[in-house]
Amino acid sequence: MTTSIHGDLVATDRGAAVGVVHGNLNLHPPPPRPAPPIPRQLPAAPGLFTGRTTELARLDRALSDAAAPQGPGTDTPEPTAAAPTTGPAAVGATVLVSAIGGAGGIGKTWLALAWAHRHLERFPDGQLFVDLHGFSPTDEPVQPATAVRGFLDALGVDANRIPTDLDAQTALYRSLVAGRRMLIVLDNAATSDQIAPLLPGSPSCTVLVTGRHRLDSLIDRHGARHLPLDVLTPEEARGLLTARLGADRVAAEPEAVDELIRLCGGHPLALSITARTAGTHPDIALAEAAAELRDLGLEALDHDTDPAASLPTVLSWSLRYLTDTQRTVFALLGIAPGPDTTPPATAALTSLPDRSALRTLAVLENASLLERRPGRRYAMHDLVRRYAADTAHTTLPEQVREAALTRMGDFHLHTAHAADRLLNPHRALLSPEPPAPGVHPHPLPDTAAALTWLDAEHATLLATQRTAATLGHHHTVWHLAWNLNNFHFRRGHRHDEITTWQAALDAANHLPNPATRGRTHRFLGHACSLLGLHEQATNHLEQALDLALRHHDPTEQALTHRVLASAWEQRGDDRQALEHAHRAVALYRALDRPVWEAGALNAVGWYAARLGRFDTAREHCQAALTLYRHHQYPAGEAATLDSLGYIAHHTGDHHQALHHYHPALALFRGLGNTYEAADTLDNMGHPHAALGRHEQARTVWWEALELYREQGRDADAGRVQHQLDDLDHT
């Protein structure tokens, strides 16, 4: 339609007059709209930011992946004045990194701001930032309506144009950022409900969320990318201290710096507090700062007037959203023995049903107070654990704490007892006292499961014994040593064997059975013997034999003679060893203990062979093998086959020696007995070398060498290394 002017009339090409014009008519275009404001709300980049190379790279990849077209049919946003399509972030999907998360003070905000400032050119249309106060000194987190209103103000919306309804405000906010290349940083979030109204609808925007909770619904519903933030590596921690204290001061006290890093556990806030304290006292040595941190623990990382500069206070904010039960579980986990825990152990500790214990562990993990590790194990950072322990001692009565530790100790003791029965069913049955009500051992269906559990829980079992000793639970202390003995021997944990039996010897003084002390001296003597502590070994074994004679206990006499034989072998006196082995055979026969008799017969054969009496040796070992096979005792069968291999090799029948060694090794491996497997591998190399099979000899000796080194058997490792060197020369 066209318009013409005739005098006072305005006519159209359709002939109709539509108005009267008086005076002159001038046509002007409307005034241009003002350009939308570009908000720059990011706080300053963190000063002296170091490390986090891997995490920064993951954020870079997330942005690049979102900006890349998704395939041949990918839609491209229409260009707008506010969001031109040139630039690397013009195309893509919204990026949500919801789990820049971890424990309080781990550096989530630092990482988000450091990354954002490095990429400002990717967001030319502005950056929005809000601290949602999910975990902070304020009582209430920021409500979504408050955060949205702040964003609308930053985007230049007049107050009289802002709707009162949250949904309408959210719709207006999304309309304003649509098509614009903006970064929205939602810091310190507590819940997904806080975040959902603040998410833009435009794929041109990028969102970073930080928070201590994992915010699972963001991952499920919005495709958020999870970036868990862990502690700094030792190298990164050293870099942080260097940046704060200067390279010269760090280089001047390397050992003190190493201790500070270890005591802080790589925790960024702890390291920053430590650096601040040391930096404000330049005349005080770093070794003194390390000693103070070692002695005071979390108290050295506290601050009376500035909550954000106090690690205990920052950690306390994580408890805000926990129930009373969850807080109690958190506190009890702080005093639980061992480096980590499992759901069954937690159920025993807390007296919760299994499912409730598992759910509570999941809640604590989601709150970044626990870390889940492979094998359904849960661990705390050392500083978080100290805070949890402090919480236990300040909020839980002593009887509650002791009852919890008693239940957990009973759980580990009775499971270890079940494991030991699977490893050595022919051993004398010494059952511990019944567990506390409601405590049930972890089910172990077979020997493999028993070994797997013992391997996984070994550090915790040692810690459980120490805790029991502190509580004066002497029965638990002694029975843990008893039930770990066979496992320690199979795995070559010789130092741990001495430690556990030394604790058991102290506990035995408080136990009513007089035979317990003699039995303890016997095991401690054996442990000392295996480590070459010959004087201590002889002293303990003589006390054991004297107590067995005084109490007219032939069983303990026989067992002690058997250990004395081994001890004299370790001292290089095979004649004394043979004499004690003969006494053990006679006593076992009188006691009608055929499996134990077989062990003594094999010992007689072994020492006779070492003395060159091969006919006697073969006869006794064959008798032992018959008994072992009749009673289906594979551990003894393996040991006897190893003896027969030794006899065959030293009588020139190298093929027969290998014929014995191979099944012995297979049995030891099947039993998880790496200690004796190493000896058999060592022995196997000699007939291989005698037959000119140098590669086979080299293979078994290398494996023996590795096992000896793992077990700390330095003398054996050195001997095998010489054998390998000689083989190379040959």
C-alpha positions in Angstrom: 0.0 0.0 0.0 1.3 3.5 -0.9 0.5 6.8 0.7 0.2 10.3 -1.0 -0.6 13.7 0.3 -3.1 16.0 -1.3 -3.7 19.3 0.5 -5.3 18.5 3.8 -6.0 14.8 3.0 -4.0 11.7 3.3 -5.2 9.2 0.7 -4.3 5.6 -0.1 -4.0 3.9 -3.4 -7.4 2.4 -2.6 -9.0 5.9 -2.8 -10.0 6.2 0.9 -9.1 9.2 3.0 -7.7 8.2 6.3 -6.9 11.4 8.0 -6.4 15.2 7.8 -3.0 16.8 7.9 -2.6 20.4 9.1 0.7 22.1 8.4 3.8 20.5 7.0 4.5 16.8 7.3 8.0 15.6 8.0 8.8 11.8 8.3 11.8 10.7 10.6 13.0 7.2 11.6 12.5 6.2 15.2 15.5 6.8 17.5 17.8 3.8 17.8 17.5 1.5 20.8 20.4 1.8 23.3 22.8 -1.1 23.2 22.1 -3.6 26.0 24.6 -3.2 28.9 27.4 -5.6 29.1 27.7 -6.8 32.7 31.2 -7.5 34.1 30.3 -9.1 37.4 33.2 -11.5 37.9 35.3 -10.9 41.0 39.0 -10.4 40.5 41.0 -13.4 39.5 42.6 -15.2 42.5 46.0 -13.9 43.2 49.0 -16.3 42.9 46.9 -19.1 41.5 49.0 -22.2 40.9 48.5 -25.8 39.7 45.2 -27.3 38.6 46.5 -27.8 35.1 44.5 -31.0 34.6 41.3 -29.4 35.8 41.7 -26.3 33.7 42.3 -28.4 30.6 39.1 -30.4 31.3 37.1 -27.1 31.5 38.8 -26.0 28.2 37.7 -29.3 26.6 34.2 -28.9 27.9 33.9 -25.5 26.3 35.5 -26.7 23.0 33.2 -29.7 22.9 30.1 -27.5 23.5 31.2 -25.0 20.8 31.8 -27.6 18.2 29.0 -28.5 15.8 27.4 -31.8 16.7 26.9 -33.3 13.3 25.7 -32.8 9.8 22.2 -31.7 11.0 23.4 -29.4 13.7 21.4 -26.2 13.9 23.2 -22.9 14.0 21.7 -20.0 16.0 20.6 -17.0 13.9 22.9 -14.0 14.1 21.8 -11.2 16.3 23.1 -7.7 17.0 24.0 -8.7 20.6 25.6 -12.0 19.7 27.5 -12.0 16.4 28.3 -15.5 15.1 32.0 -14.9 14.7 34.2 -16.3 17.5 34.8 -19.7 18.9 31.8 -19.9 21.2 29.1 -18.9 18.6 27.8 -22.5 18.3 27.2 -25.1 20.9 25.3 -26.2 23.9 25.1 -24.9 27.4 28.0 -26.1 29.4 27.3 -26.9 33.1 30.2 -28.0 35.2 28.1 -28.7 38.3 30.8 -30.5 40.3 33.6 -28.1 40.5 33.1 -29.5 43.9 34.8 -31.0 46.9 35.3 -30.4 50.5 35.3 -26.9 51.9 38.4 -24.8 51.1 39.4 -27.2 48.3 39.6 -24.3 45.8 36.3 -24.5 43.8 35.8 -20.8 43.4 39.5 -20.2 42.7 39.4 -22.6 39.9 36.2 -21.2 38.4 37.4 -17.6 38.5 40.9 -18.5 37.3 39.4 -20.3 34.3 36.9 -17.6 33.6 39.5 -14.8 33.5 41.6 -16.8 31.1 38.7 -17.0 28.7 37.0 -13.5 28.9 37.4 -13.1 25.1 35.0 -16.1 24.7 32.3 -14.2 26.4 32.2 -10.7 24.8 28.5 -10.1 25.8 29.3 -10.2 29.5 29.7 -12.3 32.6 27.2 -12.7 35.4 28.3 -13.9 38.9 26.4 -14.7 42.0 27.5 -16.2 45.3 24.6 -18.3 46.3 25.9 -18.7 49.9 25.1 -22.4 50.0 27.9 -22.9 52.5 28.9 -19.7 54.3 28.5 -17.9 57.6 25.0 -16.6 56.6 22.1 -18.5 57.9 20.2 -18.8 54.6 21.3 -19.5 51.1 20.4 -16.9 48.4 16.9 -17.5 47.1 16.5 -17.9 43.3 14.2 -14.9 43.1 17.0 -12.7 44.7 19.6 -14.0 42.3 17.4 -13.6 39.2 16.5 -10.0 40.2 20.2 -9.3 40.6 20.8 -10.6 37.1 18.0 -8.5 35.6 19.4 -5.4 37.2 22.8 -6.2 35.8 21.2 -6.6 32.3 19.7 -3.1 32.5 16.1 -3.9 33.1 14.2 -1.0 34.6 12.7 -1.8 38.0 9.1 -1.0 36.8 9.5 -3.6 34.0 10.5 -6.5 36.3 7.6 -8.9 36.9 6.8 -9.9 40.4 6.4 -13.6 39.6 9.5 -15.7 39.7 8.6 -17.7 36.6 8.0 -14.4 34.7 11.3 -13.0 35.9 13.1 -16.2 34.8 11.5 -16.0 31.4 12.5 -12.4 31.0 16.1 -13.2 32.1 16.3 -16.0 29.5 15.0 -13.8 26.8 17.6 -11.2 27.5 20.6 -13.6 27.4 19.2 -15.6 24.4 21.7 -15.6 21.6 24.3 -13.7 23.6 27.7 -15.2 24.3 27.8 -14.9 28.1 29.3 -16.7 31.0 27.1 -17.3 34.1 29.0 -18.3 37.2 26.8 -19.7 40.0 29.1 -20.0 43.0 28.7 -21.8 46.2 25.4 -23.6 45.4 23.7 -25.8 47.9 20.9 -27.4 45.9 19.7 -27.9 42.4 16.6 -25.8 43.2 18.8 -22.8 43.7 20.3 -23.2 40.3 17.5 -24.3 37.9 15.9 -20.8 37.6 19.3 -19.3 36.8 20.1 -21.6 33.9 19.8 -19.8 30.5 17.9 -21.4 27.7 20.3 -20.3 25.0 23.2 -22.6 23.7 25.3 -19.5 23.3 25.8 -19.2 27.0 28.2 -21.1 29.3 27.4 -21.9 32.9 29.9 -22.7 35.7 28.4 -24.0 39.0 30.5 -24.6 42.1 29.3 -26.3 45.3 30.1 -29.0 47.8 27.2 -31.2 46.8 27.3 -33.1 43.6 23.9 -31.8 42.4 22.9 -35.0 40.7 19.7 -33.7 39.2 21.7 -31.1 37.2 23.7 -34.0 35.8 20.6 -36.1 35.1 18.3 -33.4 33.7 20.6 -30.8 32.2 23.6 -32.8 31.1 25.9 -31.1 33.5 29.5 -32.1 33.4 30.9 -33.3 36.7 34.4 -32.1 37.7 35.3 -33.3 41.2 38.1 -31.3 42.7 40.7 -33.1 44.8 43.6 -31.9 46.8 46.7 -30.5 45.2 49.5 -32.8 44.1 52.8 -32.5 46.1 54.3 -30.5 43.2 51.3 -28.2 43.0 51.3 -27.7 46.8 55.0 -26.8 46.6 54.2 -24.4 43.8 51.6 -22.7 46.0 54.0 -22.3 48.9 56.7 -21.0 46.6 54.3 -18.4 45.1 53.3 -17.3 48.6 56.6 -17.5 50.5 59.2 -17.0 47.7 61.5 -19.5 46.1 64.4 -18.8 48.3 62.6 -19.4 51.6 61.1 -22.7 50.3 64.4 -23.9 48.9 66.2 -23.1 52.2 64.1 -25.6 54.2 63.1 -28.4 51.9 62.4 -30.9 54.6 60.2 -28.5 56.5 58.3 -27.7 53.3 57.8 -31.4 52.7 56.4 -31.8 56.2 54.0 -28.8 55.8 52.7 -30.3 52.6 52.2 -33.7 54.2 50.5 -32.2 57.3 48.2 -30.2 55.1 47.5 -33.1 52.9 47.6 -30.9 49.8 44.5 -29.1 51.0 44.6 -25.6 49.3 43.0 -23.6 52.2 45.2 -25.3 54.8 48.3 -24.6 52.7 47.1 -20.9 52.2 46.6 -20.5 55.9 49.9 -22.0 56.7 51.6 -19.8 54.1 49.8 -16.7 55.5 51.0 -17.5 59.0 54.6 -18.1 57.8 54.5 -15.1 55.5 53.5 -12.7 58.3 56.3 -14.1 60.4 59.3 -14.1 58.1 61.8 -14.5 60.9 60.3 -17.8 62.1 61.7 -20.9 60.5 59.4 -23.1 58.5 60.4 -26.0 60.6 58.9 -24.2 63.6 55.7 -23.7 61.6 55.6 -27.4 60.8 56.1 -28.3 64.4 53.3 -26.1 65.5 51.0 -27.6 62.8 52.0 -31.1 63.9 51.4 -30.4 67.6 48.2 -28.3 67.3 46.5 -29.9 64.3 43.4 -28.1 63.3 43.8 -25.5 66.0 46.8 -24.1 64.0 44.4 -23.6 61.0 41.7 -21.9 63.0 40.9 -18.1 63.1 38.8 -16.5 65.8 37.5 -13.5 64.0 37.5 -14.3 60.3 35.4 -17.4 59.5 36.5 -17.7 55.9 40.1 -17.9 57.1 39.4 -20.8 59.5 39.5 -24.3 58.1 37.4 -25.8 61.0 34.8 -23.2 60.4 34.7 -23.6 56.7 34.4 -27.4 57.2 31.6 -26.9 59.7 29.4 -25.3 57.0 29.2 -28.6 55.3 27.2 -30.1 58.2 24.4 -27.6 57.7 22.3 -29.8 55.5 22.9 -33.1 57.4 20.4 -34.8 59.7 21.3 -35.5 63.3 21.9 -39.2 62.4 24.2 -38.2 59.5 26.2 -35.9 61.7 26.6 -38.6 64.2 27.9 -41.0 61.5 30.2 -38.4 60.2 31.6 -37.8 63.7 32.0 -41.5 64.4 33.9 -42.1 61.2 36.4 -39.5 62.4 37.4 -41.8 65.3 37.0 -45.2 63.5 40.3 -47.1 63.2 41.9 -47.4 59.8 42.5 -45.3 56.7 39.0 -45.9 55.2 35.8 -47.8 55.8 33.2 -50.0 54.1 29.4 -50.1 54.4 29.4 -53.3 56.6 32.0 -51.8 58.9 30.1 -48.5 59.1 26.9 -50.4 59.9 28.7 -52.0 62.9 30.2 -48.7 64.0 26.9 -46.9 63.9 24.5 -49.7 64.8 22.5 -48.8 61.6 20.9 -51.3 59.3 23.1 -52.1 56.3 21.0 -50.1 53.8 20.8 -47.1 56.1 24.6 -47.1 56.6 25.1 -47.3 52.8 22.7 -44.4 52.2 24.4 -42.3 54.8 27.8 -42.9 53.3 26.3 -41.8 50.0 25.0 -38.6 51.6 28.3 -37.8 53.1 30.0 -38.4 49.8 27.6 -36.2 48.0 28.4 -33.5 50.6 32.1 -33.9 49.8 32.9 -35.1 53.3 33.8 -38.5 52.1 35.5 -39.8 48.9 34.4 -43.1 47.4 37.2 -45.3 46.2 37.2 -48.6 44.3 35.8 -51.7 46.2 33.0 -49.7 47.8 35.5 -48.1 50.2 35.1 -44.6 51.6 37.8 -42.4 52.9 38.2 -38.9 54.5 40.9 -36.4 53.8 43.1 -36.3 56.9 42.1 -32.8 57.9 38.4 -33.6 57.4 38.9 -36.6 59.5 40.5 -34.6 62.3 37.5 -32.2 62.2 35.2 -35.2 62.4 37.1 -36.6 65.4 36.9 -33.2 67.1 33.2 -33.2 66.4 32.9 -36.7 68.0 34.7 -35.7 71.1 32.7 -32.4 71.6 29.2 -33.7 70.7 29.1 -37.4 71.6 29.3 -38.8 75.1 32.2 -41.0 75.9 30.0 -44.1 76.3 28.6 -43.6 72.9 32.1 -43.4 71.3 33.4 -46.4 73.2 30.3 -48.5 72.3 30.8 -47.6 68.6 34.5 -48.6 68.7 33.7 -51.8 70.5 31.1 -52.8 67.8 33.5 -52.0 65.0 36.4 -53.9 66.8 34.1 -56.9 67.2 33.1 -56.7 63.5 36.7 -56.8 62.4 37.9 -59.4 64.9 35.1 -61.9 64.2 35.5 -61.5 60.4 39.3 -62.0 60.8 38.6 -65.1 62.8 36.3 -66.5 60.1 39.0 -65.7 57.5 41.7 -67.4 59.6 39.6 -70.6 59.9 39.3 -70.7 56.1 43.1 -70.2 55.7 44.0 -72.8 58.3 41.2 -75.1 59.3 43.5 -77.6 61.1 44.7 -74.9 63.5 43.7 -75.1 67.1 40.3 -73.4 67.5 40.6 -70.4 69.8 37.3 -68.6 69.5 37.0 -65.0 70.6 34.2 -63.9 72.9 30.8 -63.3 71.3 30.4 -59.9 69.5 28.3 -57.0 70.8 24.6 -57.4 70.1 23.7 -56.7 66.5 27.2 -57.2 65.1 27.7 -59.8 62.5 31.0 -60.7 60.7 31.3 -60.1 57.0 30.4 -63.3 55.1 33.4 -65.0 53.5 32.5 -67.9 51.3 36.0 -69.3 50.6 39.7 -69.0 51.0 40.0 -66.5 48.1 37.4 -64.3 49.6 39.2 -64.5 53.0 42.5 -63.4 51.5 40.9 -60.6 49.5 39.2 -59.3 52.6 42.4 -59.5 54.7 44.4 -57.7 52.1 41.9 -54.9 51.8 41.4 -54.6 55.6 45.0 -55.2 56.7 45.8 -51.6 57.7 42.4 -51.2 59.4 42.9 -54.5 61.3 46.3 -53.2 62.6 44.6 -49.9 63.6 41.8 -51.8 65.2 44.3 -53.6 67.5 45.9 -50.3 68.5 42.4 -48.8 69.3 41.5 -51.9 71.3 44.8 -51.5 73.3 44.0 -47.9 74.0 40.5 -48.8 75.2 41.9 -51.7 77.4 40.1 -54.4 75.3 42.9 -56.9 76.0 40.9 -59.9 74.6 40.4 -58.1 71.2 44.1 -57.2 71.1 45.3 -60.8 71.7 42.8 -62.5 69.3 43.6 -60.1 66.5 47.2 -61.1 66.7 46.3 -64.7 66.7 43.9 -64.5 63.7 46.4 -62.4 61.7 49.3 -64.7 62.2 48.7 -67.1 59.3 47.9 -64.2 56.9 51.0 -62.3 57.9 53.1 -65.4 57.2 51.6 -66.0 53.8 52.0 -62.4 52.7 55.4 -61.9 54.3 54.3 -59.1 56.7 57.1 -59.9 59.1 57.4 -56.4 60.8 53.6 -56.3 61.3 53.8 -59.8 62.9 56.2 -58.6 65.5 54.1 -55.4 66.2 50.9 -57.3 66.7 52.5 -60.0 69.0 54.2 -57.3 71.1 50.8 -55.7 71.7 49.4 -59.2 72.4 52.2 -59.8 75.0 51.1 -56.7 76.9 47.5 -57.8 76.6 48.3 -61.3 77.8 49.3 -60.0 81.2 45.6 -59.0 81.7 44.0 -62.3 80.5 43.0 -65.1 82.8 44.3 -68.1 80.9 47.9 -68.9 82.0 48.7 -70.6 78.7 48.1 -67.4 76.8 51.4 -65.8 77.8 53.5 -68.9 76.8 51.7 -69.1 73.5 52.4 -65.4 72.9 56.1 -65.8 73.7 56.2 -68.6 71.1 54.6 -66.5 68.3 56.7 -63.4 69.2 59.8 -65.6 69.2 59.0 -66.9 65.7 58.4 -63.4 64.4 61.8 -62.2 65.8 63.5 -65.3 64.3 62.1 -64.5 60.8 63.6 -61.0 61.0 67.0 -62.2 62.2 66.5 -61.0 65.7 68.1 -64.2 67.0 68.8 -63.2 70.7 65.2 -61.9 71.2 63.8 -65.0 69.4 65.7 -67.4 71.6 64.7 -65.5 74.8 61.0 -65.6 73.9 61.1 -69.2 72.8 62.9 -70.3 76.0 60.3 -68.5 78.1 57.6 -70.2 76.0 59.1 -73.7 76.6 59.6 -73.1 80.3 56.0 -72.0 80.7 54.7 -75.1 78.8 56.8 -77.4 81.0 55.6 -75.7 84.2 52.0 -76.0 83.1 52.5 -79.6 81.9 51.2 -78.6 78.5 52.5 -81.1 75.9 50.8 -79.4 73.0 52.6 -76.1 73.7 55.8 -78.0 74.2 55.5 -79.7 70.8 54.6 -76.4 69.1 57.5 -74.6 70.7 60.0 -77.3 69.7 58.8 -76.9 66.2 59.4 -73.1 66.3 62.8 -73.6 68.0 63.8 -75.8 65.0 63.0 -73.0 62.6 64.8 -70.5 64.8 68.0 -72.6 64.9 67.8 -73.0 61.2 67.7 -69.2 60.9 70.8 -69.0 63.0 72.6 -71.5 60.7 72.6 -74.4 63.2 70.9 -77.3 61.4 71.9 -79.9 64.0 70.1 -78.0 66.8 67.2 -77.5 64.4 67.0 -81.3 63.6 67.1 -82.1 67.3 64.1 -79.9 68.1 62.2 -81.2 65.0 62.7 -84.8 66.3 61.2 -83.8 69.7 58.3 -82.2 68.0 57.6 -85.4 66.0 57.5 -87.5 69.2 55.2 -85.2 71.0 52.8 -84.8 68.1 52.5 -88.6 67.8 51.7 -88.9 71.5 49.1 -86.3 71.0 47.6 -88.0 68.0 47.8 -84.8 65.8 48.7 -86.3 62.4 48.7 -83.0 60.4 51.0 -81.4 63.0 53.1 -84.6 62.9 53.4 -84.3 59.2 54.8 -80.8 59.6 57.4 -82.0 62.0 58.3 -84.9 59.7 58.8 -82.5 56.9 61.0 -80.4 59.1 63.1 -83.5 60.0 63.5 -84.3 56.3 64.4 -80.7 55.5 67.1 -80.4 58.2 68.5 -83.9 57.4 68.8 -82.9 53.7 70.6 -79.7 54.7 73.0 -81.9 56.7 73.5 -84.2 53.6 71.5 -87.1 55.0 69.4 -87.5 51.9 68.0 -91.0 52.5 66.7 -90.1 55.9 65.4 -86.8 54.5 63.5 -88.5 51.6 62.0 -91.1 54.0 60.6 -88.4 56.4 59.4 -86.1 53.6 57.5 -88.9 51.8 55.8 -89.9 55.1 54.9 -86.2 55.6 53.5 -86.0 52.1 51.3 -89.1 52.6 49.8 -87.7 55.8 49.2 -84.3 54.2 47.4 -85.7 51.2 45.4 -88.1 53.4 44.2 -85.1 55.5 43.8 -82.8 52.5 46.1 -80.1 53.8 47.5 -78.3 50.6 49.8 -75.8 52.5 51.7 -78.7 54.1 51.7 -80.6 50.8 53.3 -77.6 49.1 56.0 -77.3 51.8 56.9 -81.0 51.6 57.0 -81.0 47.8 59.5 -78.1 48.0 61.6 -80.2 50.4 61.5 -83.2 48.0 62.6 -80.9 45.2 65.5 -79.7 47.2 66.5 -83.4 48.0 66.2 -84.4 44.3 68.3 -81.5 43.1 71.1 -82.1 45.6 71.2 -85.8 44.7 71.6 -84.9 41.0 68.1 -85.6 39.7 67.3 -82.1 38.4 64.3 -83.2 36.3 62.7 -84.9 39.4 63.5 -81.7 41.4 61.4 -79.6 38.9 58.7 -82.3 39.0 58.3 -81.5 42.7 58.9 -77.7 42.5 56.2 -77.0 39.9 53.2 -78.4 41.9 54.6 -76.9 45.1 54.7 -73.4 43.4 51.2 -73.9 42.0 49.9 -74.8 45.5 51.6 -71.8 47.2 50.2 -69.5 44.6 46.7 -70.9 44.9 46.9 -70.4 48.7 48.2 -66.8 48.2 51.3 -67.7 50.1 53.8 -65.3 48.4 56.3 -65.7 51.2 57.0 -69.4 50.5 56.3 -69.0 46.8 59.4 -66.8 46.7 61.5 -69.5 48.3 60.3 -72.2 45.9 61.0 -69.9 42.9 64.5 -69.3 44.2 65.0 -73.1 44.6 63.6 -73.8 41.1 66.3 -71.8 39.5 69.1 -74.1 40.5 67.9 -77.3 38.7 67.1 -75.1 35.6 70.6 -73.7 35.7 72.1 -77.2 36.2 70.2 -78.4 33.1 71.5 -75.5 31.1 68.1 -73.8 30.9 69.4 -70.4 31.6 66.4 -68.4 30.4 64.1 -70.5 32.7 66.4 -70.0 35.6 66.6 -66.2 34.9 62.8 -66.0 34.8 62.1 -67.7 38.1 65.0 -65.9 39.9 63.7 -62.5 38.7 60.3 -63.3 40.1 61.8 -64.5 43.3 63.9 -61.3 43.5 60.8 -59.1 43.1 58.9 -60.9 45.8 61.9 -60.8 48.2 62.1 -57.0 47.6 58.4 -56.5 48.2 58.7 -58.5 51.4 61.7 -56.6 52.6 63.9 -59.7 52.6 67.0 -57.9 51.7 69.5 -60.7 52.4 67.5 -63.1 50.2 67.2 -60.5 47.5 70.9 -59.9 47.5 71.7 -63.6 47.2 69.3 -64.0 44.3 70.8 -60.9 42.6 74.2 -62.6 42.8 72.8 -65.7 41.3 71.5 -63.7 38.4 74.8 -61.9 38.0 76.6 -65.2 37.9 74.1 -66.6 35.4 74.8 -63.6 33.1 78.5 -64.2 33.3 78.0 -67.9 32.5 
